[in-house]
């Protein structure tokens, strides 16, 4: 008997859900407990939610400021190897975007849209007493950095985007609420075990380096926190939201595009399309994968510090 593709998908999907329910999913970790266990900086209240940001002080009190934005499902810990080098010239601030790291998992979709996140970052910088700054972002954080520079060009002195998706395209596929609900137990099942996270991390860290020891367990612990369902459904709903258009012509400041030549998540071919849209952009390829800022932190730090050298008003 020949089974249709639709029937095969439905059967396979049902099997995954059944396995998930039979295996059970681990309990979610209280956010307060994680804050006690992880390096924690400043927690500020923004409305009903809280945002976590960390700081590496600069060489002097009036040092310029750099804001670091992590990628999807990541946290400020992704900057642990790079931030100390950048703090040789700048006061460095790294922020956990809503739903990630030690920040709250808000309900609703607004907090998970680029527009909502830019509004949140503005509040963080008000708390940190920062007016103008350089911005560095990895992956989704680079996507957000470029959109932020186009939105507020008067505040941003320069941009470093490390392997960003094209800001002119939708960052995630549109996911209808019914499908999001169906996929939720599958997401919990996949995240619940560090071993099941390894293939995704190998895609990001490879092909030239192994996934660092303990990294899969770290990602699991940072994701399975109270409010995970709010983060999951809020992010899915955000994929339905229409954002303001990308306006690359508004970015006139220097832009550095840093890429792993063997990036299997966001191919380096994206860098050429982005550079063509920007007034002042240079591409810096390195022999690495998507997590180039972690695996080649020294080389990336050197590029960024040189990028910041020209005097800007």
C-alpha positions in Angstrom: 0.0 0.0 0.0 1.4 3.4 -1.0 1.2 6.1 1.8 0.8 9.7 0.9 3.4 12.2 2.0 0.8 14.0 4.0 -0.2 10.8 5.8 3.4 9.8 6.4 4.1 13.2 7.9 1.1 13.0 10.1 2.1 9.5 11.3 5.7 10.5 12.0 4.6 13.7 13.8 2.2 11.7 15.9 5.0 9.2 16.8 7.3 12.0 17.9 4.6 13.5 20.1 3.9 10.1 21.6 7.5 9.5 22.3 7.7 12.9 24.0 4.7 12.2 26.2 5.9 8.7 27.1 9.4 9.9 27.9 8.3 12.9 29.8 10.0 16.3 29.8 12.2 17.6 32.6 10.9 20.3 35.0 11.5 23.9 34.2 14.1 25.7 36.2 13.0 28.8 38.2 14.6 32.0 36.8 15.7 33.1 40.3 17.6 29.8 40.7 19.4 30.3 37.4 20.3 33.9 38.3 22.0 32.5 41.5 23.9 29.9 39.5 25.1 32.0 36.4 27.2 35.2 36.2 24.7 37.9 36.8 25.0 41.6 36.2 22.3 44.2 36.5 18.5 43.3 36.5 16.2 46.2 35.6 12.4 46.3 35.5 10.8 47.4 32.3 7.1 47.4 32.8 6.1 44.0 34.2 9.2 42.3 33.0 12.9 42.3 33.8 16.0 42.6 31.6 19.4 41.4 32.5 22.6 43.2 31.2 26.3 42.7 32.0 29.1 45.2 31.9 32.8 45.1 31.3 34.2 48.5 32.4 36.3 50.4 29.9 39.8 51.7 30.4 38.5 55.1 31.7 35.3 56.6 33.0 34.5 58.4 29.7 35.3 55.5 27.4 33.0 55.0 24.4 30.3 52.4 24.8 29.8 49.1 22.8 26.5 47.3 23.0 26.7 43.5 22.3 23.6 41.6 21.1 23.6 37.8 21.1 21.9 35.4 18.6 18.8 33.3 18.7 18.4 31.1 21.8 21.7 32.4 23.2 22.7 34.8 26.0 25.3 37.2 27.2 27.6 34.3 28.0 28.4 34.0 24.2 30.6 37.1 24.7 32.7 35.8 27.6 35.8 35.3 25.4 35.4 38.4 23.3 34.2 41.1 25.6 37.4 41.4 27.8 39.4 42.3 24.6 36.8 44.9 23.5 36.9 46.4 27.0 40.5 47.5 26.3 39.0 50.5 24.4 35.3 50.6 25.3 32.8 50.2 28.1 31.1 47.0 27.0 27.4 46.3 27.7 25.9 42.9 26.8 22.1 42.4 27.0 20.0 39.3 27.4 17.2 39.8 24.9 13.7 39.0 26.2 13.1 35.3 26.6 16.8 34.5 26.8 19.5 34.2 29.4 18.6 35.8 32.7 15.9 38.1 31.3 12.2 37.5 31.8 10.1 35.4 29.4 7.3 37.9 28.6 3.9 36.9 27.4 2.7 38.1 24.0 4.5 38.7 20.8 5.7 42.3 21.1 8.8 41.6 23.2 10.0 39.2 20.5 9.8 41.4 17.5 12.8 43.6 16.4 10.7 46.7 17.1 9.8 45.6 20.6 13.4 44.6 21.3 14.8 48.0 20.1 12.3 49.7 22.4 13.6 47.5 25.3 17.2 48.2 24.4 16.5 51.9 24.5 15.3 51.5 28.1 18.4 49.5 29.1 20.6 52.3 27.7 18.7 54.9 29.6 19.3 52.9 32.7 23.0 52.6 31.8 23.1 56.4 31.0 24.3 55.8 27.4 23.5 58.2 24.6 25.7 57.1 21.6 27.4 53.8 21.1 28.9 51.2 18.8 26.9 48.1 18.3 28.1 44.5 17.8 25.7 41.7 17.1 26.0 38.0 16.2 23.5 36.1 14.0 20.1 37.4 14.9 21.8 40.0 17.1 23.6 41.2 13.9 20.3 41.4 12.1 18.9 43.4 15.0 22.0 45.7 15.1 21.6 46.6 11.4 17.9 47.3 11.7 18.6 49.4 14.8 21.3 51.4 13.0 18.8 52.1 10.2 16.1 53.1 12.7 18.3 55.4 14.9 21.3 56.4 12.8 22.0 59.5 14.9 22.7 57.3 18.0 25.0 54.6 16.6 28.6 55.3 15.7 29.4 52.0 14.0 28.1 48.5 13.4 29.8 45.1 13.6 27.5 42.4 12.3 28.8 38.9 12.7 27.1 36.4 10.3 23.7 38.2 10.3 20.7 37.0 8.3 19.6 39.5 5.7 17.7 42.3 7.5 15.5 42.9 4.5 14.0 39.4 4.8 11.7 37.8 7.3 13.9 36.3 10.1 11.6 33.3 10.8 9.0 31.6 8.8 5.4 32.4 9.5 4.0 29.9 11.9 0.2 29.7 12.5 -1.0 29.3 16.1 -2.4 25.8 15.5 0.9 24.6 14.1 2.8 26.3 16.9 0.7 24.4 19.4 1.3 21.1 17.7 5.0 21.7 17.6 5.4 22.7 21.2 5.8 19.2 22.7 8.3 18.4 20.0 10.4 21.4 20.9 10.3 20.5 24.5 11.3 16.9 23.7 14.3 18.0 21.6 15.5 20.6 24.1 15.1 18.4 27.2 18.2 16.3 26.5 21.6 17.7 25.9 22.3 14.8 23.5 19.4 15.9 21.3 20.8 19.4 21.1 24.2 18.3 19.9 23.4 18.0 16.1 22.1 21.6 16.1 25.2 22.9 17.9 27.5 20.9 15.6 25.9 22.7 12.7 26.7 26.1 14.3 30.2 25.3 15.7 31.4 23.2 12.8 33.0 22.2 10.6 36.4 23.2 11.9 35.8 22.8 15.6 34.0 20.4 17.9 31.2 21.6 20.1 32.8 22.8 23.4 32.5 20.5 26.3 29.4 21.1 28.4 27.9 23.5 25.8 24.8 21.3 25.0 24.0 21.1 28.7 24.5 24.9 29.1 22.0 25.6 26.2 19.5 23.2 27.7 19.7 24.8 31.1 19.4 28.3 29.7 16.3 27.4 27.6 14.3 25.2 30.0 13.4 28.0 32.4 10.0 29.0 33.9 8.2 30.9 31.1 9.6 28.8 28.3 6.1 28.4 26.9 5.6 32.2 26.9 8.9 32.6 25.0 8.0 29.8 22.6 4.5 31.0 21.7 5.5 34.7 21.8 8.3 34.1 19.4 6.0 32.1 17.1 3.4 34.8 17.2 6.1 37.4 16.5 6.8 35.6 13.2 3.3 36.8 12.1 4.0 40.4 12.9 4.6 42.9 10.1 7.8 44.9 10.9 8.8 48.3 9.6 10.8 48.0 6.3 14.5 47.7 6.2 16.1 51.0 5.1 19.9 50.3 4.5 20.3 53.8 2.9 19.8 55.3 6.3 23.1 53.6 7.6 26.0 55.9 6.7 28.3 54.8 9.6 31.1 52.2 9.1 29.9 48.6 9.0 32.1 45.5 9.5 30.6 42.2 8.3 32.5 39.4 10.0 31.8 35.9 8.7 33.0 32.3 8.9 33.8 31.1 5.4 32.3 27.8 6.2 29.2 29.0 8.0 26.4 26.4 7.6 23.7 28.5 9.3 24.0 31.8 7.4 26.2 31.3 4.3 28.9 33.8 3.6 27.2 34.6 0.3 24.8 36.8 2.3 27.7 39.1 3.1 28.1 40.3 -0.5 24.4 41.1 -0.8 24.5 43.1 2.4 27.7 44.9 1.6 26.2 46.1 -1.7 23.3 47.7 0.1 25.5 49.7 2.6 27.3 52.9 2.0 30.5 52.0 4.0 30.8 48.2 4.6 33.8 45.9 4.6 33.6 42.0 4.7 36.1 40.2 6.9 36.1 36.4 6.2 37.6 34.0 8.6 38.2 30.2 8.4 35.4 29.2 10.7 31.8 28.4 11.1 28.8 30.3 12.5 30.1 30.7 16.0 33.2 32.6 14.7 33.1 35.1 17.6 33.5 32.3 20.1 35.9 30.0 18.3 38.1 32.7 16.8 37.6 35.4 19.5 41.2 36.8 19.2 40.9 37.3 15.5 37.4 38.8 15.8 38.5 41.1 18.6 41.4 42.4 16.5 39.1 43.2 13.6 36.6 45.0 15.8 39.2 47.1 17.6 40.7 48.2 14.3 37.2 49.0 13.1 36.7 51.3 16.0 40.1 53.1 15.6 39.0 56.0 13.3 37.8 59.0 15.2 34.1 59.6 14.9 32.1 62.6 16.2 
